[in-house]
Amino acid sequence: QVQLVESGGGSVPAGGSLRLSCAASGLRSRFSSYGMGWFRQAPGKEREFVASIDGNAYTTLYADSVKDRFTISRDNALTVVYLQMNSLKAEDTAVYYCAARRFEIGAMQYASANQADFGFWGQGTQVTVSS
C-alpha cells in the first residue's frame, strides 16, 4: 500500500517560513525513480501546481507565484520530499498535497506540473498565513 504522509503545516504570520515534509512508503519501485510534486488547494479554488522535482533532483519546476520563495528538495535515502517555504504571503494559505508520479516506465522519473501525471497523493497538510 502506497502512503504519502505530509507534515510541517501550521499557522505563521506573513513573511514567515515553514518547511513541509512528505514521507513516502509502499511504492513499487525505488524512490529515486519517481518524480515528485507539491500541489495546493485554497477554499473555493481548484488545486494548483506548486513545485516538482525529478527522481535524482537534477531538475526542478516551480509555479511563477512561488518561484524564488519556495524550494523543493528530496532525500532519496530517507524517501522524503521537502518544500521549504519562505517569505510566506496570505495568498499561500491552502492545503498542501504531496504527490508521486504514476508508474509509467520512461516518464515517471521526470518532474511535471501536470496533475494528471501523478497517481499517488497524500492526505494534505494545512498552511495558514495571516496578514
Backbone as a ProteinNet text record, in pm:
[ID]
protein_1_A
[PRIMARY]
QVQLVESGGGSVPAGGSLRLSCAASGLRSRFSSYGMGWFRQAPGKEREFVASIDGNAYTTLYADSVKDRFTISRDNALTVVYLQMNSLKAEDTAVYYCAARRFEIGAMQYASANQADFGFWGQGTQVTVSS
[TERTIARY]
83.2	0	88.3	59.6	135.2	86.6	181.3	149.8	238.4	176.6	246.3	189.9	273.5	227.7	296.2	217.5	270	272.5	367.8	374.5	443	434	502.2	414.3	287.1	197.6	168.7	108	74.8	36.2	28.5	-8.3	112.5	137.2	250.4	208.9	274.4	247.2	308.8	254.9	312.2	460.2	539.9	683.3	757.1	685	745.8	779.3	827	871.3	814.1	797.1	760.1	832.8	858.4	916.3	823.7	768.3	682.2	764.6	723.4	786.6	682.4	725.1	639.8	716.7	671.4	734.9	662.4	736.2	678.7	712.7	617	639.3	547.9	584.4	499.8	502.9	588.8	599.1	664.9	622.1	667.4	809.7	863.1	999.5	1077.5	1207.1	1290.7	1242.8	1254.2	1201.8	1262.4	1389.9	1457.1	1406.4	1321.6	1264.1	1135.5	1088.6	963.2	986.6	937.5	924.6	820.1	841.8	752.5	704.5	591.9	537.5	464.7	449.5	365.2	256.7	134.4	19.8	-53.8	-137.4	-212.1	-352.1	-442.5	-580.6	-632.2	-673.6	-734.1	-885.4	-956.8	-1102.3	-1165.8	-1256.5	-1325.8	-1245.6	-1125.5	-1040.2	-999.3	-958.1	-909	-768.9	-734.2	-599.4	-501.4	-388.1	-292.1	-151.2	-71	66.8	149.5	241.9	333.8	478.6	523.3	662.6	675.3	780.5	806	955.8	996.4	1137.8	1151.1	1252.2	1272	1335.6	1343.3	1384.1	1520.4	1614.7	1750.9	1784.6	1683.2	1699.1	1788	1784.8	1858.6	1778.4	1645.3	1557.8	1446.9	1414.6	1300.1	1212.6	1084	986.2	910.8	875.5	800.9	692.6	581.3	482.8	540.7	501.5	552.5	522.6	411.1	369.3	458.3	536.6	621	769.8	803.9	944.3	1021.4	1139.8	1229.4	1189.2	1077.8	1038.1	1035.9	996	985.1	1097.8	1140.3	1241.3	1197.7	1193.2	1163.3	1294.7	1302.7	1420.6	1378.8	1472.5	1439.5	1560.6	1535.4	1636.9	1595.9	1658.1	1615.7	1648.3	1752.3	1784.6	1675.4	1614	1507.5	1369.3	1361.3	1235.3	1145	1201.9	1129.8	1146.7	1040.2	1041.9	1008.3	1075.1	1055.3	1007.1	939.7	906.9	938.9	1047.7	1085.6	1013.9	935.4	854.3	900.3	951.5	998.1	915	924.1	852.5	706.2	642.2	504.8	409.1	308.8	205.6	70.1	-25.7	-160.2	-215.3	-177.9	-224.9	-171.3	-72	-19.9	-105.3	-203.2	-289.6	-363.8	-348.3	-408.7	-376.6	-441.7	-399.8	-296	-182	-72.4	-65	-57.5	-56.6	73.6	127.6	241.7	191	260.1	217.8	337.5	319.3	418.1	362.6	447.7	402.6	355.9	259.7	212.7	322.7	313.9	417.1	407.2	493	498.5	645.2	696.6	838	870.8	977.7	1020.1	972.2	876	823.8	821.4	806.1	779.5	892.1	1014.7	1127.5	1132.3	1053	1062.3	976.3	1019.8	935.9	822.3	707.6	592.7	504.9	443.6	345.9	202.6	185.6	55.2	1.9	-108.1	-165.4	-198.1	-232.2	-269.7	-153.5	-30.6	85.8	108.3	38.5	61.7	-49	-7.5	-103.2	-123.2	-38.6	-44.1	-39.8	-129.7	-147.6	-152.4	-95.4	-105.3	-237.1	-255.1	-380.5	-387.9	-275.7	-270	-234.7	-173.5	-142.9	-177.1	-241.2	-291.3	-180.1	-170.9	-81.9	-167.9	-158.1	-234.3	-138.4	-147.8	-61.3	-148.3	-123.3	-200.8	-131.3	-209.4	-156.2	-158.2
-117.3	0	124.6	213.9	337	435.8	498.3	602.9	723.5	839.9	967.2	1048.9	1082.1	1147.6	1282.1	1389.7	1524.7	1566.2	1651.3	1709.4	1844.9	1922.3	2050.1	2171.2	2150.8	2263.3	2332.3	2449.2	2526.2	2666.9	2752	2892.5	2980.7	3073.5	3164.8	3303	3407.3	3541.9	3561.3	3655.9	3689.6	3722.5	3674.8	3693.2	3579.6	3490.8	3379.9	3263.8	3155.6	3037.8	2910.9	2811.2	2676.8	2577.6	2459.9	2351.3	2232.1	2193.8	2077.7	1954.7	1840.7	1713.3	1616.4	1526	1420.7	1290	1199.7	1069.1	966.3	898.5	802.2	659.6	570.6	428.5	347	223.2	131.7	144.8	231.1	243.3	118.9	79.3	-48.3	-44.7	71.9	85.9	173.4	184.5	266.1	410.5	477.2	611.8	707.5	690.1	778.9	764.8	668.1	653.4	734.3	800	874.8	1024.6	1093.1	1236.9	1266.8	1372.1	1407.9	1551.6	1582.4	1716.2	1761.9	1892.8	1955.9	2036.5	2023.3	2097.1	2157.3	2255.1	2315.6	2351.6	2359.7	2394.6	2487.5	2606.2	2703	2687.7	2731	2719.3	2786.8	2715.5	2769.8	2775	2721.2	2723.5	2581.9	2566.9	2438.6	2412.8	2286	2250.5	2297.8	2354.1	2409.7	2357.7	2358.7	2316.1	2414.3	2361.4	2443.5	2419.3	2294	2261.4	2114	2078.1	1939	1916.3	1792.4	1756.5	1618.9	1600	1471.4	1373.2	1247.9	1141.9	1159.5	1214.2	1230.7	1375.4	1460.4	1600.1	1679.1	1643.5	1720.1	1839.5	1827.8	1929.8	1963	2090.3	2134	2225.6	2227.7	2315.6	2388.7	2515.1	2595	2675.4	2691.4	2787.8	2928.1	3016.9	3153.6	3221	3186.6	3251.1	3218.3	3110.7	3070.7	3071.2	3087.3	3086	3193.2	3158.9	3244.7	3254.4	3193.9	3188.6	3046.6	2950.6	2810.8	2729.3	2625	2533.6	2389.8	2309.9	2168.2	2090.5	1989.7	1905.6	1765.4	1672.6	1535.4	1466.7	1369.5	1283.2	1141	1084.9	953.9	841.8	859.7	758.3	749.2	862.9	866.8	856.9	858.2	859.1	972.5	1092	1210.1	1321.3	1397	1517.7	1635.4	1747	1866.1	1982.4	2075	2202.9	2312	2381.8	2494.8	2617.9	2681.7	2796	2917.5	3016.8	3140.2	3257.7	3368.3	3491	3462.4	3391.2	3348.7	3466.9	3452.4	3552.4	3494.2	3580.8	3534.3	3448.1	3479.3	3405.6	3262.5	3230.1	3094.2	3003.6	3059.5	2980.3	2875.2	2749.1	2639.2	2508.6	2402.6	2268.1	2224.9	2180.3	2139.8	1988.5	1937.9	1794.9	1752.7	1642.8	1577.8	1471.2	1452.9	1354.3	1286.3	1159.6	1081.6	1045.5	1045.4	1011.6	867.6	845.2	710.1	627.6	495	405.7	397.4	470.3	473.2	474.9	360	349.1	440.1	516.6	610	751.9	771.9	905.4	938.1	839	862.2	932.8	929	988.8	1140.6	1197.3	1340.1	1424.2	1547.4	1646.9	1684.8	1722.2	1760.3	1857.5	1950.1	2041.9	1996.6	1883.1	1832.4	1735	1769.2	1683.8	1544	1532.5	1403.9	1305.3	1353.9	1266.6	1199	1243.3	1193.9	1097.6	981.6	878.5	853.9	909.2	885	1017.5	1032.6	1159.8	1141.8	1237.7	1239.4	1298.1	1302.1	1349.9	1501.1	1567.6	1711.9	1764.1	1880.7	1948.7	2096.5	2152.5	2289.2	2389.1	2489.6	2603.6	2728.7	2803.7	2926.3	3041.5	3144.3	3261.5	3382.3	3446.4	3563.3	3690.6	3786	3911.3	4021.4
0	0	0	-92.7	-104.5	0.3	67.6	163	138.7	132.4	129.9	245	340.9	462.6	475.5	463.1	476.9	623.5	656.5	789.3	779.6	885.6	892.1	870.3	840.3	823.2	954.4	945.1	1063.2	1027	1128.3	1111.8	1136.6	1044.2	1055.2	1007.6	1056.7	1005.5	867.5	792.6	663.4	678.2	583.7	589	656.5	721.2	791.4	700	761.7	688	748.3	663.8	704.9	616	670.2	592.3	598.9	485.5	477	442.1	495.1	465	412.3	326.7	273.5	280.6	364.5	381	295.8	208.8	115.5	156.1	134.7	158.3	68.2	43	-30.8	-181.9	-236.6	-381.6	-440.3	-559.9	-615.3	-665.1	-696.1	-743.7	-647.4	-669.7	-584.2	-587.8	-475.7	-461.7	-564.1	-596.6	-690	-833	-861	-994.3	-1011.8	-906.5	-910.5	-906.8	-1008.8	-995.2	-888.8	-813.4	-703.8	-720.8	-658.8	-671.3	-546.7	-536.9	-436.9	-507.7	-459.9	-510.1	-391.4	-415.5	-306.7	-352.6	-256.2	-284.8	-176.4	-216.7	-127	-132.3	-27.6	-27	-147.9	-214.2	-328.8	-456.7	-456.9	-574.5	-614	-738.9	-786	-731.5	-724	-684.4	-791.4	-748.3	-841.4	-814.1	-918	-910.6	-829.4	-750.3	-673.1	-714.4	-706.5	-735.4	-767.9	-841.8	-873.8	-886.6	-865.3	-870	-933.1	-1017	-1080.7	-983.4	-1025	-934	-871.9	-946.3	-897.2	-862.8	-855.4	-814.6	-910.3	-1037.9	-1138.3	-1190.5	-1184.6	-1240.3	-1141.6	-1130.3	-1051.4	-1134.2	-1101	-1164	-1054.3	-1079.5	-984	-1053.5	-985.1	-1030.2	-1017.7	-1109.3	-1104.7	-971	-910.7	-787.2	-668.2	-677.3	-564.7	-597.9	-723.4	-764.1	-688.1	-641.4	-563.6	-417	-379.8	-239.6	-184.8	-267.9	-225.8	-287.9	-218.2	-269.4	-243.3	-349	-334.4	-333.2	-248.8	-241.6	-200.3	-204.6	-166.1	-106.7	-23.2	33.7	-1	-103.9	-151.9	-53.9	26.8	126.7	232.5	265.3	364.3	301.3	169.7	93.8	140.6	143.8	188.8	86.2	63.3	-18.1	71.3	48.3	129.8	45.3	110.3	49.2	150.2	126.3	210.1	158.8	243.7	205.5	285.7	216.2	277.9	229.2	301.4	264.1	234.7	323.8	301.1	295.7	209.5	189.2	226	252.3	283.1	169.6	46.6	-69.4	-75.2	7.8	14.8	102.4	171	257.4	176	213.1	138.6	208.7	163	198.3	96	142.8	56.6	47.9	-75.3	-101.5	-167.8	-121.6	-183.3	-279.7	-391.9	-490.6	-555.3	-590.6	-664.1	-801.1	-901.1	-1036.3	-1045.4	-1132.1	-1156.6	-1220.6	-1204.4	-1254.9	-1407	-1475.7	-1621.2	-1662.2	-1698.4	-1732.4	-1849.8	-1835	-1937.1	-1915.5	-1826.4	-1798.8	-1650.6	-1565.7	-1425.4	-1351.8	-1405.3	-1335.8	-1346.8	-1436.2	-1463.8	-1372.2	-1349.5	-1285.6	-1379.1	-1322.2	-1402.2	-1326.2	-1399	-1342.5	-1367.6	-1432.1	-1472.7	-1368.5	-1304.8	-1200.8	-1252	-1379.6	-1436	-1439.7	-1430.1	-1429.8	-1295	-1192.5	-1057.1	-1015.9	-969.5	-935.6	-788.5	-704.4	-560.9	-487.9	-390.8	-321.9	-172.1	-101.3	43.3	88.8	219.5	278	288	273.9	279.9	417.3	419.5	544.5	529.4	630.4	623.8	650.7	564.2	584.1	587.9	696	711.6	736.9	654	664.6	695.4	807	847.5	800.8	755.3	704.5	809.1
[MASK]
+++++++++++++++++++++++++++++++++++++++++++++++++++++++++++++++++++++++++++++++++++++++++++++++++++++++++++++++++++++++++++++++++++

